[in-house]
Amino acid sequence: MNKYLQLSKYIKDCPESLLNKAKNVETSKSGKRYVREILELIRGEFDPKKFKTTYTNNFKKSRFISVRNILKKRQRSCGSMATVVASVMRSLGYPTKLINGFYVKDKDDMRHAWNEIYIKGKWIPFDVTRKDFKIGNYHVKKGEFVDWSDLK
């Protein structure tokens, strides 16, 4: 469990400004509601109406990049955004897994990434790229990681 609290290679350098915003989220909300508010906050950091954003569907560029560089580029990809989620949630004391897998709705080989966050005694999956953050039948989990460097 504690390994999913580590601020490892790609996850360790989350900007203090984002962490401070996350710490200011109303903590009276509990469990999933609290996590969803944090995810909304993170997703807002990639809002193309507010920021100049970039996008990559390149697996390596999506996964093997630090949180600081993701936010600097405003790189909107599933792997990049899952990295930011892991960094913020772990910094707040929530064990968080990086999940690598596929989204098989349109293509069987479309790689995808999301998170599982430990809340009240169980792992709950969240996909920050989905409007409702929910994992559906099209998500196929391949592996879970502390850091994307474990994929190499």
C-alpha positions in Angstrom: 0.0 0.0 0.0 2.7 2.5 1.0 4.4 2.1 -2.4 1.4 3.8 -4.0 2.2 6.9 -1.8 5.7 7.3 -3.3 6.5 10.4 -5.2 8.7 8.6 -7.7 10.6 9.6 -10.8 7.8 11.1 -13.0 5.5 11.9 -10.2 7.7 13.8 -7.7 7.8 17.3 -9.0 4.2 18.6 -8.9 4.2 22.4 -8.7 3.3 23.7 -5.3 0.7 26.0 -6.9 -1.4 23.0 -8.0 -0.9 21.2 -4.7 -2.1 24.3 -2.8 -5.2 24.5 -5.0 -5.9 20.8 -4.2 -5.3 21.4 -0.5 -8.0 24.1 -0.6 -10.7 21.8 -1.9 -13.4 21.5 0.7 -12.4 18.5 2.9 -15.9 18.1 4.4 -16.8 16.1 1.3 -15.7 12.6 1.7 -14.6 9.7 -0.4 -15.6 9.7 -4.0 -17.1 13.2 -3.9 -13.8 14.7 -2.6 -11.7 12.8 -5.2 -14.1 14.0 -8.0 -13.6 17.6 -6.9 -9.8 17.1 -7.1 -10.1 15.5 -10.5 -12.2 18.4 -11.7 -9.5 20.8 -10.5 -6.8 18.8 -12.3 -8.9 18.6 -15.5 -9.3 22.4 -15.3 -5.5 22.7 -15.6 -5.9 21.3 -19.1 -8.9 23.4 -20.2 -8.2 24.6 -23.8 -10.5 27.5 -23.2 -8.2 28.8 -20.5 -4.8 27.6 -21.6 -2.8 26.8 -24.7 -2.7 23.0 -24.6 -0.9 20.3 -26.5 -1.8 16.7 -27.2 0.1 13.6 -27.9 -1.0 10.0 -28.6 2.6 8.8 -28.6 2.9 6.3 -25.8 6.4 7.3 -24.7 5.7 11.0 -24.8 2.5 10.5 -22.9 4.0 8.4 -20.1 7.6 9.2 -19.6 7.4 12.9 -18.8 7.5 14.6 -15.4 4.5 16.3 -13.8 6.2 19.7 -14.0 6.8 19.2 -17.8 3.2 17.9 -18.4 1.8 21.1 -16.8 4.3 23.3 -18.5 3.2 22.0 -21.9 -0.4 21.5 -20.7 -0.1 18.1 -22.4 -3.6 16.6 -22.6 -3.2 12.8 -22.9 -4.5 10.0 -20.8 -1.0 9.0 -19.6 0.1 12.5 -18.8 -3.1 13.4 -17.0 -3.0 10.1 -15.0 0.5 11.1 -13.9 -0.7 14.4 -12.6 -3.6 12.7 -10.8 -1.2 10.3 -9.1 1.1 13.1 -8.0 -1.6 15.2 -6.5 -3.5 12.4 -4.8 -0.4 10.8 -3.3 0.7 14.3 -2.1 -2.7 14.5 -0.3 -2.1 11.1 1.3 -4.2 8.9 -1.0 -2.5 5.8 -2.3 -2.9 6.0 -6.1 -2.0 3.5 -8.9 -1.2 4.3 -12.5 -3.2 1.9 -14.7 -2.1 1.0 -18.2 -4.5 -0.7 -20.5 -6.7 -0.3 -23.5 -9.9 1.5 -24.4 -11.5 -0.9 -26.8 -14.7 0.9 -28.0 -13.4 1.9 -31.4 -10.1 -0.1 -31.7 -8.9 -3.1 -29.9 -5.4 -1.8 -29.6 -6.0 1.8 -28.4 -3.7 2.3 -25.4 -5.2 4.1 -22.5 -4.3 5.1 -18.9 -6.2 5.9 -15.8 -5.9 5.7 -12.0 -7.1 3.6 -9.1 -7.3 5.5 -5.8 -7.6 3.8 -2.4 -10.7 5.2 -0.6 -12.2 3.8 2.5 -10.6 0.4 2.3 -10.9 -0.3 -1.4 -9.4 0.6 -4.8 -11.7 2.8 -6.9 -10.9 3.4 -10.6 -11.2 6.9 -12.1 -10.5 8.1 -15.6 -9.8 11.8 -15.5 -10.3 12.0 -19.3 -13.9 10.9 -19.1 -16.6 13.5 -18.3 -18.0 11.4 -15.4 -14.6 10.0 -14.4 -16.1 6.5 -14.5 -14.5 3.3 -15.9 -16.7 1.4 -18.2 -16.9 -1.9 -20.2 -14.5 -0.5 -22.8 -11.6 -0.1 -20.3 -9.3 -3.1 -20.2 -6.7 -3.2 -17.5 -3.3 -4.5 -18.5 -1.1 -3.5 -15.6 -0.8 -1.3 -12.5 2.2 0.7 -11.6 3.8 3.0 -9.0 5.6 5.0 -11.7 5.6 4.7 -15.5 9.3 3.9 -15.4 8.2 0.5 -14.2 6.9 -0.1 -17.8 10.4 0.2 -19.3 
